[in-house]
């Protein structure tokens, strides 16, 4: 049986993004939500509680590989919680999660890249020193790999200034370089465009599109849907911990931050009664 996982090359193979010539059009990708072998992530009745607060409420979904998914919803909808559960940073209170075919997420975690709200950088070190440190955690010793990752996000690896002296936008870009230096198969990005200027955000979006075209599976949580809309394959809409809609691309009515206008097509979701004292604590 053929392995459905995209051939991404070994950790030591030469990188060629951005600018890859191998396009993966939406028509060539497996159908979103298709279960079975063509599934990068599979969720079954996933629930996550924080005390008495249900942040995720019975989410069941399958996500095909080689696609860029955008998670949308208001504050407290459960977007960040869902991302962290898929990435193995949070265990579900109930339900099952399979990533890259494995129920043991830790066993495949080296094939992930994660960029959260915190940049996870050492302020007293330069950008290249940060990347060399994190690359070494994956067994990568080539300085050129780190330099190329920095150039890929639009910065100069020779810059000796400490990361603590960077602007917030520059820190975001170095954080993205940290997340991609080991060439992950799955990339999880939580508000990657926060504090980033428009030009840099567009460059980051183009990079994500090239990575997707090479077979990477990418999940992006954002309140700035218009920025990532040109490369989005599908949007996932959450509301109060429930997956309420899946749409191809990002429809115009969902491009504003409050999801105003025509309601999205609903997806059936199990009802989990809210417990007394629930509050919206997660985005």
Backbone as CSV, one residue per row, in Angstrom:
resi,resn,N_x,N_y,N_z,CA_x,CA_y,CA_z,C_x,C_y,C_z
1,UNK,0.847,-1.199,0.000,0.000,0.000,0.000,0.879,1.244,0.000
2,UNK,0.531,2.205,-0.821,1.339,3.409,-0.923,1.170,4.290,0.300
3,UNK,2.258,4.891,0.737,2.230,5.816,1.866,1.632,7.131,1.407
4,UNK,0.507,7.555,2.015,-0.150,8.790,1.567,0.525,10.047,2.072
5,UNK,1.452,9.933,3.018,2.100,11.115,3.559,2.936,11.795,2.490
6,UNK,2.824,13.110,2.316,3.618,13.799,1.293,5.099,13.551,1.491
7,UNK,5.830,13.398,0.395,7.273,13.208,0.464,7.941,14.556,0.650
8,UNK,8.388,14.803,1.880,8.943,16.104,2.223,10.451,16.096,2.262
9,UNK,11.080,14.954,2.016,12.531,14.881,2.068,13.017,14.674,3.482
10,UNK,14.271,14.335,3.609,14.855,14.115,4.921,15.232,15.435,5.556
11,UNK,15.601,15.364,6.838,15.975,16.594,7.551,17.206,17.243,6.955
12,UNK,18.005,16.480,6.225,19.233,17.023,5.658,19.123,17.350,4.173
13,UNK,17.927,17.153,3.606,17.768,17.452,2.187,17.732,18.951,1.984
14,UNK,18.162,19.438,0.800,18.184,20.881,0.579,16.789,21.467,0.582
15,UNK,16.663,22.630,1.180,15.375,23.315,1.213,15.269,24.204,-0.007
16,UNK,14.046,24.319,-0.554,13.890,25.179,-1.724,12.669,26.073,-1.637
17,UNK,12.134,26.280,-0.448,11.076,27.263,-0.351,11.627,28.509,0.299
18,UNK,11.173,29.718,-0.031,10.080,29.926,-0.965,10.506,29.778,-2.415
19,UNK,9.475,29.677,-3.305,9.759,29.596,-4.718,9.686,28.197,-5.271
20,UNK,9.017,27.299,-4.557,8.914,25.922,-5.030,8.141,25.880,-6.335
21,UNK,8.552,24.982,-7.220,7.849,24.842,-8.495,6.790,23.761,-8.431
22,UNK,6.742,23.008,-7.291,5.788,21.915,-7.195,4.514,22.426,-6.555
23,UNK,3.515,22.717,-7.367,2.264,23.248,-6.855,1.339,22.119,-6.481
24,UNK,0.581,22.324,-5.401,-0.410,21.366,-4.957,-1.738,22.070,-4.950
25,UNK,-2.428,22.053,-6.067,-3.672,22.794,-6.179,-4.743,22.145,-5.321
26,UNK,-5.778,22.936,-5.038,-6.861,22.425,-4.217,-7.499,21.207,-4.850
27,UNK,-7.523,21.170,-6.173,-8.120,20.035,-6.848,-7.323,18.767,-6.702
28,UNK,-6.006,18.874,-6.439,-5.183,17.692,-6.288,-5.136,17.194,-4.857
29,UNK,-5.613,17.986,-3.904,-5.552,17.610,-2.505,-6.693,16.669,-2.172
30,UNK,-6.502,15.782,-1.167,-7.614,14.972,-0.713,-8.732,15.861,-0.192
31,UNK,-9.944,15.366,-0.290,-11.087,16.140,0.157,-10.988,16.421,1.632
32,UNK,-11.204,17.680,2.012,-11.155,18.048,3.415,-12.207,17.254,4.176
33,UNK,-11.802,16.729,5.328,-12.724,15.948,6.125,-12.730,14.487,5.749
34,UNK,-11.937,14.077,4.756,-11.909,12.698,4.322,-11.134,11.853,5.318
35,UNK,-11.770,10.813,5.858,-11.148,9.965,6.859,-10.309,8.899,6.175
36,UNK,-9.548,8.177,6.990,-8.754,7.080,6.458,-7.317,7.470,6.261
37,UNK,-6.697,6.904,5.203,-5.275,7.093,5.001,-4.921,8.543,4.681
38,UNK,-5.771,9.259,3.952,-5.460,10.632,3.568,-5.873,11.610,4.661
39,UNK,-5.404,11.368,5.863,-5.754,12.197,7.002,-4.494,12.547,7.776
40,UNK,-4.221,13.853,7.918,-3.080,14.291,8.717,-3.456,14.359,10.185
41,UNK,-4.695,14.794,10.470,-5.177,14.934,11.840,-6.593,14.393,11.905
42,UNK,-6.862,13.590,12.925,-8.197,13.031,13.120,-8.628,13.254,14.559
43,UNK,-9.784,13.865,14.740,-10.327,14.165,16.064,-11.656,13.439,16.220
44,UNK,-11.854,12.821,17.385,-13.100,12.115,17.654,-13.632,12.518,19.025
45,UNK,-14.750,13.257,19.020,-15.461,13.634,20.243,-14.519,14.269,21.261
46,UNK,-13.708,15.227,20.807,-12.697,15.838,21.666,-13.336,16.895,22.566
47,UNK,-13.122,16.709,23.861,-13.606,17.642,24.885,-12.408,18.058,25.718
48,UNK,-12.349,19.332,26.083,-11.302,19.806,26.979,-11.915,20.755,28.000
49,UNK,-11.745,20.385,29.276,-12.228,21.221,30.376,-11.060,21.924,31.051
50,UNK,-11.307,23.135,31.521,-10.430,23.834,32.452,-11.268,24.050,33.713
51,UNK,-11.107,23.166,34.691,-11.996,23.195,35.828,-13.405,22.850,35.372
52,UNK,-14.328,23.754,35.615,-15.725,23.521,35.216,-16.044,24.152,33.864
53,UNK,-15.047,24.778,33.259,-15.252,25.444,31.962,-14.919,24.491,30.820
54,UNK,-15.869,24.276,29.922,-15.661,23.416,28.755,-15.160,24.272,27.601
55,UNK,-13.828,24.214,27.323,-13.242,25.011,26.242,-13.477,24.369,24.881
56,UNK,-13.525,23.042,24.834,-13.845,22.301,23.612,-14.974,21.337,23.943
57,UNK,-15.951,21.240,23.034,-17.167,20.490,23.327,-17.491,19.512,22.202
58,UNK,-16.910,18.333,22.271,-17.286,17.252,21.370,-16.911,17.479,19.919
59,UNK,-15.659,17.839,19.641,-15.234,18.123,18.269,-14.808,16.834,17.578
60,UNK,-15.413,16.564,16.440,-15.061,15.429,15.587,-14.776,15.969,14.193
61,UNK,-13.594,15.691,13.682,-13.217,16.215,12.359,-11.983,15.489,11.858
62,UNK,-11.815,15.467,10.537,-10.608,14.952,9.893,-10.030,16.048,9.006
63,UNK,-8.701,16.106,8.964,-8.022,17.129,8.176,-7.017,16.454,7.252
64,UNK,-7.172,16.709,5.953,-6.303,16.102,4.950,-4.923,16.764,4.948
65,UNK,-3.900,16.037,4.518,-2.553,16.622,4.477,-2.382,17.577,3.299
66,UNK,-1.370,18.425,3.389,-1.032,19.318,2.293,-2.024,20.438,2.079
67,UNK,-2.688,20.856,3.156,-3.659,21.942,3.058,-3.406,22.963,4.158
68,UNK,-3.878,24.185,3.936,-3.729,25.256,4.914,-5.099,25.564,5.494
69,UNK,-5.233,25.307,6.793,-6.491,25.494,7.505,-6.408,26.746,8.374
70,UNK,-7.454,27.560,8.317,-7.511,28.765,9.129,-8.619,28.587,10.162
71,UNK,-8.272,28.720,11.440,-9.233,28.586,12.525,-9.750,29.966,12.895
72,UNK,-11.069,30.137,12.772,-11.707,31.418,13.019,-12.706,31.299,14.164
73,UNK,-12.991,32.421,14.790,-13.970,32.458,15.866,-13.675,33.615,16.792
74,UNK,-14.647,33.975,17.607,-14.477,35.072,18.536,-13.570,34.655,19.684
75,UNK,-13.165,35.618,20.495,-12.403,35.294,21.697,-13.202,34.319,22.553
76,UNK,-12.518,33.298,23.065,-13.186,32.296,23.883,-13.820,31.172,23.095
77,UNK,-13.658,31.169,21.764,-14.294,30.130,20.946,-13.612,28.774,21.078
78,UNK,-12.318,28.771,21.490,-11.603,27.510,21.642,-10.533,27.267,20.602
79,UNK,-10.187,28.283,19.825,-9.240,28.099,18.730,-7.855,27.699,19.235
80,UNK,-7.328,28.481,20.175,-5.989,28.189,20.699,-5.959,26.855,21.433
81,UNK,-7.031,26.555,22.156,-7.102,25.280,22.863,-7.079,24.120,21.881
82,UNK,-7.835,24.220,20.796,-7.849,23.155,19.803,-6.471,22.977,19.185
83,UNK,-5.808,24.084,18.866,-4.475,24.002,18.280,-3.520,23.285,19.229
84,UNK,-3.574,23.618,20.507,-2.666,23.024,21.485,-2.978,21.551,21.716
85,UNK,-4.232,21.169,21.628,-4.593,19.752,21.763,-4.046,18.960,20.583
86,UNK,-4.202,19.480,19.372,-3.692,18.771,18.191,-2.175,18.654,18.257
87,UNK,-1.513,19.715,18.743,-0.048,19.715,18.813,0.490,18.913,19.987
88,UNK,-0.391,18.376,20.826,0.053,17.573,21.949,0.479,18.368,23.157
89,UNK,0.206,19.670,23.176,0.571,20.510,24.317,-0.478,20.459,25.421
90,UNK,-1.689,20.020,25.076,-2.750,19.787,26.035,-3.362,18.432,25.745
91,UNK,-3.675,17.696,26.788,-4.377,16.421,26.615,-5.880,16.669,26.639
92,UNK,-6.633,16.014,25.783,-8.087,16.184,25.844,-8.644,15.579,27.124
93,UNK,-9.700,16.178,27.644,-10.371,15.603,28.808,-11.153,14.365,28.419
94,UNK,-11.565,14.315,27.152,-12.282,13.159,26.627,-12.084,13.130,25.120
95,UNK,-12.193,11.951,24.536,-12.068,11.827,23.095,-10.678,11.396,22.676
96,UNK,-10.476,11.282,21.371,-9.202,10.804,20.848,-8.665,11.734,19.769
97,UNK,-7.331,11.783,19.687,-6.628,12.596,18.694,-5.576,11.715,18.036
98,UNK,-5.577,11.674,16.713,-4.528,10.989,15.953,-3.868,12.013,15.038
99,UNK,-2.541,12.058,15.086,-1.797,12.998,14.260,-0.754,12.222,13.472
100,UNK,-0.709,12.437,12.166,0.190,11.702,11.272,0.055,10.200,11.482
101,UNK,-1.188,9.774,11.714,-1.494,8.356,11.843,-1.238,7.767,13.214
102,UNK,-0.760,8.546,14.164,-0.390,8.007,15.467,-1.263,8.584,16.578
103,UNK,-1.755,7.722,17.490,-2.463,8.236,18.669,-1.496,8.741,19.734
104,UNK,-0.216,8.403,19.603,0.820,8.861,20.529,1.473,10.098,19.932
105,UNK,0.941,11.260,20.288,1.387,12.496,19.644,2.852,12.773,19.939
106,UNK,3.313,12.429,21.122,4.713,12.695,21.453,5.667,11.945,20.523
107,UNK,5.239,10.799,20.016,6.126,10.003,19.165,6.358,10.643,17.809
108,UNK,5.497,11.582,17.421,5.643,12.248,16.118,5.873,13.750,16.278
109,UNK,6.079,14.213,17.516,6.151,15.649,17.786,7.339,16.322,17.110
110,UNK,8.417,15.580,16.823,9.558,16.199,16.147,9.222,16.573,14.710
111,UNK,8.100,16.113,14.212,7.665,16.434,12.853,6.723,17.644,12.836
112,UNK,6.572,18.299,13.995,5.727,19.491,14.121,6.597,20.735,14.210
113,UNK,6.000,21.865,13.840,6.531,23.179,14.174,5.418,23.948,14.855
114,UNK,5.740,24.646,15.954,4.697,25.339,16.714,5.142,26.756,17.032
115,UNK,4.255,27.693,16.761,4.478,29.102,17.088,3.267,29.589,17.860
116,UNK,3.451,29.823,19.159,2.350,30.252,19.998,2.384,31.739,20.281
117,UNK,1.631,32.161,21.285,1.599,33.577,21.650,2.954,34.041,22.157
118,UNK,3.626,33.198,22.937,4.972,33.527,23.422,5.982,33.187,22.331
119,UNK,6.964,34.051,22.069,7.911,33.801,20.969,8.863,32.648,21.226
120,UNK,9.055,32.253,22.496,9.961,31.153,22.853,11.370,31.408,22.325
121,UNK,11.851,32.619,22.562,13.195,33.017,22.161,13.962,33.510,23.386
122,UNK,15.283,33.408,23.322,16.131,33.913,24.391,16.551,35.348,24.060
123,UNK,16.092,36.297,24.878,16.303,37.706,24.589,17.772,38.104,24.558
124,UNK,18.618,37.431,25.345,20.024,37.814,25.435,20.866,37.257,24.291
125,UNK,20.245,36.481,23.403,20.962,35.879,22.280,20.536,36.537,20.980
126,UNK,21.394,36.474,19.977,21.037,36.979,18.647,20.091,35.991,17.973
127,UNK,19.564,36.401,16.820,18.651,35.535,16.078,19.346,34.238,15.660
128,UNK,20.554,34.337,15.113,21.248,33.144,14.648,21.609,32.245,15.826
129,UNK,21.946,32.823,16.957,22.245,32.009,18.145,20.997,31.277,18.630
130,UNK,19.858,31.956,18.603,18.610,31.303,18.970,18.318,30.121,18.059
131,UNK,18.423,30.348,16.757,18.084,29.270,15.828,19.070,28.112,15.905
132,UNK,20.343,28.412,16.104,21.324,27.328,16.248,21.008,26.484,17.478
133,UNK,20.573,27.134,18.538,20.222,26.392,19.754,19.025,25.483,19.498
134,UNK,17.949,26.030,18.925,16.747,25.231,18.716,16.963,24.164,17.637
135,UNK,17.742,24.486,16.600,18.032,23.480,15.570,18.780,22.300,16.165
136,UNK,19.689,22.573,17.097,20.464,21.500,17.722,19.562,20.524,18.467
137,UNK,18.419,20.988,18.958,17.484,20.103,19.640,16.924,19.047,18.689
138,UNK,16.962,19.335,17.397,16.504,18.391,16.379,17.679,17.688,15.694
139,UNK,18.873,17.857,16.240,20.046,17.207,15.661,20.601,17.913,14.448
140,UNK,20.223,19.165,14.241,20.677,19.939,13.089,21.854,20.803,13.517
141,UNK,22.982,20.645,12.856,24.195,21.387,13.230,24.659,22.355,12.150
142,UNK,24.045,22.325,10.970,24.479,23.189,9.881,24.016,24.635,10.113
143,UNK,24.977,25.529,10.256,24.644,26.945,10.441,23.882,27.490,9.237
144,UNK,24.188,26.964,8.051,23.529,27.446,6.837,22.023,27.224,6.901
145,UNK,21.579,26.157,7.554,20.142,25.900,7.678,19.485,27.022,8.476
146,UNK,20.145,27.431,9.539,19.603,28.489,10.387,19.609,29.828,9.655
147,UNK,20.690,30.101,8.932,20.773,31.344,8.170,19.671,31.405,7.120
148,UNK,19.424,30.291,6.454,18.399,30.281,5.412,17.014,30.471,6.000
149,UNK,16.748,29.891,7.167,15.448,30.074,7.811,15.228,31.538,8.151
150,UNK,16.278,32.221,8.602,16.161,33.642,8.941,15.904,34.465,7.680
151,UNK,16.641,34.170,6.612,16.409,34.896,5.357,15.006,34.631,4.828
152,UNK,14.513,33.425,5.026,13.198,33.060,4.530,12.105,33.927,5.134
153,UNK,12.274,34.366,6.376,11.270,35.225,7.011,11.583,36.705,6.817
154,UNK,12.557,37.009,5.960,12.818,38.387,5.574,13.764,39.158,6.464
155,UNK,14.609,38.460,7.224,15.574,39.137,8.082,16.990,38.742,7.694
156,UNK,17.967,39.452,8.246,19.369,39.236,7.898,20.063,38.446,9.005
157,UNK,20.559,37.248,8.712,21.184,36.418,9.755,22.441,37.025,10.355
158,UNK,23.091,37.952,9.649,24.318,38.553,10.174,24.047,39.600,11.251
159,UNK,22.777,39.963,11.438,22.432,40.969,12.431,22.797,40.462,13.829
160,UNK,23.670,41.174,14.516,24.185,40.727,15.808,23.392,41.265,16.999
161,UNK,22.422,42.106,16.739,21.634,42.665,17.832,20.909,41.553,18.591
162,UNK,20.832,41.679,19.900,20.125,40.689,20.702,18.628,40.723,20.388
163,UNK,17.993,39.559,20.442,16.567,39.471,20.125,15.742,40.347,21.057
164,UNK,16.199,40.532,22.295,15.479,41.387,23.231,15.380,42.833,22.771
165,UNK,16.223,43.227,21.807,16.195,44.586,21.274,15.393,44.672,19.971
166,UNK,14.844,43.565,19.527,14.045,43.546,18.300,12.673,44.175,18.554
167,UNK,12.070,44.672,17.487,10.675,45.087,17.552,9.802,43.837,17.687
168,UNK,8.537,44.047,18.073,7.625,42.912,18.219,7.431,42.170,16.895
169,UNK,7.365,42.927,15.796,7.203,42.292,14.495,8.398,41.438,14.112
170,UNK,9.600,41.925,14.409,10.808,41.155,14.115,10.869,39.894,14.973
171,UNK,10.440,40.012,16.217,10.420,38.841,17.094,9.444,37.788,16.562
172,UNK,8.310,38.246,16.026,7.356,37.308,15.446,7.975,36.556,14.275
173,UNK,8.713,37.261,13.454,9.315,36.614,12.283,10.409,35.632,12.694
174,UNK,11.210,35.979,13.696,12.225,35.044,14.169,11.566,33.830,14.825
175,UNK,10.443,34.061,15.494,9.706,32.944,16.078,9.215,31.996,14.994
176,UNK,8.780,32.542,13.861,8.380,31.688,12.742,9.584,30.926,12.193
177,UNK,10.722,31.595,12.083,11.939,30.908,11.625,12.288,29.757,12.565
178,UNK,12.133,29.971,13.865,12.389,28.903,14.838,11.465,27.720,14.595
179,UNK,10.206,28.003,14.249,9.219,26.939,14.069,9.432,26.131,12.796
180,UNK,10.153,26.699,11.809,10.294,26.007,10.519,11.711,25.536,10.236
181,UNK,12.678,25.819,11.136,14.076,25.523,10.833,14.309,24.030,10.611
182,UNK,13.510,23.168,11.235,13.684,21.718,11.075,12.774,21.137,9.991
183,UNK,12.124,22.002,9.213,11.278,21.601,8.089,10.171,20.639,8.508
184,UNK,9.276,21.097,9.359,8.229,20.215,9.879,7.196,19.843,8.826
185,UNK,6.539,18.722,9.041,5.442,18.304,8.171,4.147,19.010,8.549
186,UNK,3.960,19.253,9.841,2.807,19.987,10.339,3.291,21.263,10.998
187,UNK,2.588,22.352,10.707,2.952,23.646,11.278,1.725,24.234,11.945
188,UNK,1.878,24.599,13.239,0.795,25.169,14.023,1.161,26.610,14.381
189,UNK,0.349,27.559,13.953,0.646,28.979,14.161,-0.525,29.656,14.863
190,UNK,-0.247,30.239,16.033,-1.279,30.908,16.811,-1.039,32.413,16.765
191,UNK,-1.878,33.118,16.030,-1.785,34.566,15.822,-0.397,34.980,15.321
192,UNK,0.056,34.407,14.203,1.413,34.710,13.720,1.590,36.129,13.209
193,UNK,0.490,36.817,12.866,0.602,38.158,12.290,0.454,39.262,13.330
194,UNK,0.376,38.892,14.586,0.233,39.881,15.650,1.452,40.803,15.699
195,UNK,1.216,42.116,15.664,2.274,43.137,15.734,3.216,43.122,14.532
196,UNK,2.790,42.537,13.432,3.599,42.481,12.219,3.032,43.480,11.212
197,UNK,3.897,44.256,10.572,3.417,45.225,9.588,2.851,44.509,8.365
198,UNK,2.079,45.234,7.587,1.335,44.642,6.478,2.268,43.967,5.472
199,UNK,3.367,44.637,5.111,4.282,44.067,4.128,4.886,42.754,4.635
200,UNK,5.320,42.743,5.883,5.915,41.529,6.443,4.877,40.419,6.562
201,UNK,3.645,40.782,6.928,2.582,39.780,7.036,2.306,39.141,5.681
202,UNK,2.341,39.941,4.617,2.123,39.381,3.275,3.265,38.451,2.882
203,UNK,4.498,38.808,3.250,5.636,37.933,2.977,5.505,36.617,3.736
204,UNK,5.060,36.696,4.981,4.852,35.487,5.766,3.768,34.619,5.148
205,UNK,2.702,35.261,4.667,1.613,34.521,4.029,2.097,33.817,2.771
206,UNK,2.914,34.494,1.961,3.464,33.866,0.759,4.321,32.655,1.117
207,UNK,5.113,32.793,2.191,5.928,31.673,2.645,5.051,30.486,3.034
208,UNK,3.968,30.749,3.759,3.071,29.669,4.158,2.457,28.994,2.932
209,UNK,2.130,29.791,1.931,1.597,29.205,0.706,2.596,28.297,0.015
210,UNK,3.868,28.713,-0.035,4.902,27.872,-0.640,5.098,26.588,0.169
211,UNK,5.071,26.685,1.483,5.231,25.504,2.314,4.073,24.536,2.103
212,UNK,2.861,25.065,2.036,1.695,24.236,1.748,1.830,23.552,0.386
213,UNK,2.316,24.291,-0.608,2.473,23.732,-1.943,3.484,22.586,-1.967
214,UNK,4.392,22.566,-1.009,5.362,21.482,-0.920,4.860,20.303,-0.115
215,UNK,3.616,20.382,0.364,3.033,19.248,1.057,2.867,19.409,2.541
216,UNK,3.308,20.534,3.106,3.111,20.736,4.535,1.628,20.947,4.843
217,UNK,1.236,20.533,6.039,-0.109,20.781,6.538,0.001,21.891,7.572
218,UNK,-0.784,22.945,7.413,-0.618,24.145,8.236,-1.952,24.527,8.859
219,UNK,-1.912,24.795,10.167,-3.074,25.304,10.901,-2.729,26.696,11.410
220,UNK,-3.589,27.669,11.092,-3.355,29.056,11.496,-4.554,29.557,12.284
221,UNK,-4.306,30.005,13.510,-5.310,30.713,14.297,-5.070,32.200,14.096
222,UNK,-6.107,32.923,13.706,-5.923,34.359,13.485,-7.244,35.098,13.580
223,UNK,-7.157,36.349,13.984,-8.282,37.275,13.885,-8.129,38.159,12.649
224,UNK,-7.070,37.928,11.877,-6.785,38.732,10.684,-6.935,37.848,9.442
225,UNK,-8.136,37.373,9.248,-8.396,36.405,8.190,-8.057,36.936,6.809
226,UNK,-8.224,38.240,6.590,-7.977,38.800,5.265,-6.526,38.633,4.839
227,UNK,-5.597,38.596,5.802,-4.184,38.467,5.461,-3.889,37.095,4.869
228,UNK,-4.462,36.059,5.472,-4.143,34.696,5.060,-5.124,34.163,4.009
229,UNK,-6.163,34.925,3.713,-7.195,34.468,2.768,-6.648,34.034,1.408
230,UNK,-5.618,34.717,0.845,-5.146,34.303,-0.489,-4.600,32.879,-0.554
231,UNK,-4.149,32.324,0.565,-3.550,30.981,0.532,-4.367,29.962,1.314
232,UNK,-5.497,30.368,1.885,-6.295,29.459,2.703,-7.019,28.440,1.838
233,UNK,-6.914,27.171,2.221,-7.681,26.119,1.548,-9.052,25.948,2.190
234,UNK,-9.100,26.132,3.496,-10.356,25.890,4.204,-10.342,26.664,5.520
235,UNK,-11.504,27.147,5.926,-11.605,27.776,7.235,-12.464,26.910,8.142
236,UNK,-12.061,26.884,9.399,-12.748,26.115,10.429,-13.285,27.124,11.432
237,UNK,-14.587,27.160,11.615,-15.204,28.160,12.487,-15.629,27.502,13.791
238,UNK,-15.143,28.065,14.900,-15.511,27.579,16.222,-16.351,28.617,16.943
239,UNK,-17.261,28.122,17.778,-18.108,28.999,18.578,-18.390,28.304,19.900
240,UNK,-17.933,28.901,20.989,-18.147,28.379,22.333,-17.702,26.919,22.444
241,UNK,-16.544,26.635,21.852,-15.969,25.310,21.976,-16.480,24.280,20.998
242,UNK,-17.370,24.670,20.108,-17.927,23.732,19.132,-17.468,24.096,17.721
243,UNK,-17.233,23.096,16.898,-16.945,23.327,15.487,-18.294,23.503,14.794
244,UNK,-18.568,24.728,14.343,-19.898,25.034,13.814,-19.921,25.144,12.294
245,UNK,-18.749,25.249,11.647,-18.756,25.389,10.192,-17.399,25.054,9.608
246,UNK,-17.409,24.525,8.388,-16.210,24.351,7.570,-16.522,24.906,6.198
247,UNK,-15.656,25.752,5.683,-15.889,26.398,4.396,-14.632,26.283,3.546
248,UNK,-14.802,26.086,2.248,-13.660,26.124,1.339,-13.178,27.565,1.233
249,UNK,-11.864,27.772,1.373,-11.335,29.125,1.372,-11.872,29.881,2.577
250,UNK,-11.951,31.198,2.439,-12.556,32.029,3.485,-13.600,32.914,2.806
251,UNK,-14.874,32.606,2.965,-15.912,33.427,2.338,-15.834,34.871,2.804
252,UNK,-16.276,35.777,1.946,-16.191,37.203,2.241,-16.895,37.561,3.538
253,UNK,-17.982,36.863,3.844,-18.745,37.202,5.049,-17.996,36.855,6.333
254,UNK,-16.911,36.055,6.210,-16.146,35.671,7.395,-14.841,36.449,7.533
255,UNK,-14.613,37.413,6.673,-13.338,38.111,6.697,-13.259,39.206,7.751
256,UNK,-14.382,39.582,8.374,-14.291,40.585,9.433,-14.104,39.870,10.763
257,UNK,-13.488,40.530,11.735,-13.099,39.850,12.968,-14.251,39.392,13.844
258,UNK,-15.455,39.879,13.582,-16.571,39.505,14.440,-17.519,38.517,13.765
259,UNK,-17.127,37.996,12.599,-17.933,36.999,11.892,-19.367,37.488,11.687
260,UNK,-19.479,38.760,11.325,-20.805,39.339,11.146,-21.384,38.918,9.814
261,UNK,-22.678,39.180,9.654,-23.334,38.919,8.387,-23.996,37.563,8.363
262,UNK,-24.086,36.999,7.171,-24.773,35.733,6.965,-24.116,34.635,7.783
263,UNK,-24.875,33.860,8.542,-24.267,32.797,9.331,-23.678,31.717,8.446
264,UNK,-22.575,31.113,8.911,-21.944,30.040,8.155,-22.788,28.785,8.231
265,UNK,-22.573,27.899,7.246,-23.267,26.618,7.229,-22.901,25.828,8.475
266,UNK,-23.886,25.328,9.170,-23.654,24.675,10.445,-23.199,23.229,10.245
267,UNK,-22.342,22.802,11.166,-21.918,21.417,11.247,-22.497,20.855,12.522
268,UNK,-23.107,19.674,12.438,-23.710,19.082,13.624,-22.661,18.881,14.700
269,UNK,-22.985,19.261,15.937,-22.066,19.093,17.052,-22.852,18.629,18.267
270,UNK,-22.286,17.706,19.034,-22.981,17.239,20.228,-23.142,18.367,21.240
271,UNK,-24.235,18.327,21.964,-24.503,19.358,22.953,-23.925,18.939,24.297
272,UNK,-23.126,19.795,24.881,-22.567,19.569,26.208,-23.001,20.727,27.069
273,UNK,-23.760,20.441,28.075,-24.311,21.499,28.899,-23.200,22.269,29.605
274,UNK,-23.322,23.590,29.584,-22.351,24.415,30.296,-22.533,24.231,31.793
275,UNK,-21.438,24.177,32.494,-21.468,24.045,33.933,-21.571,25.425,34.579
276,UNK,-22.163,25.497,35.769,-22.226,26.796,36.456,-20.830,27.384,36.634
277,UNK,-20.741,28.659,36.425,-19.458,29.322,36.632,-18.553,29.311,35.423
278,UNK,-19.057,28.810,34.271,-18.227,28.809,33.079,-17.921,30.241,32.669
279,UNK,-16.737,30.430,32.117,-16.379,31.741,31.612,-15.475,31.556,30.413
280,UNK,-15.411,32.545,29.567,-14.588,32.473,28.371,-13.176,32.877,28.742
281,UNK,-12.324,31.873,28.906,-10.953,32.145,29.318,-9.950,31.815,28.250
282,UNK,-10.371,31.124,27.210,-9.452,30.709,26.152,-9.869,31.329,24.849
283,UNK,-8.889,31.656,23.998,-9.196,32.188,22.674,-9.165,31.077,21.675
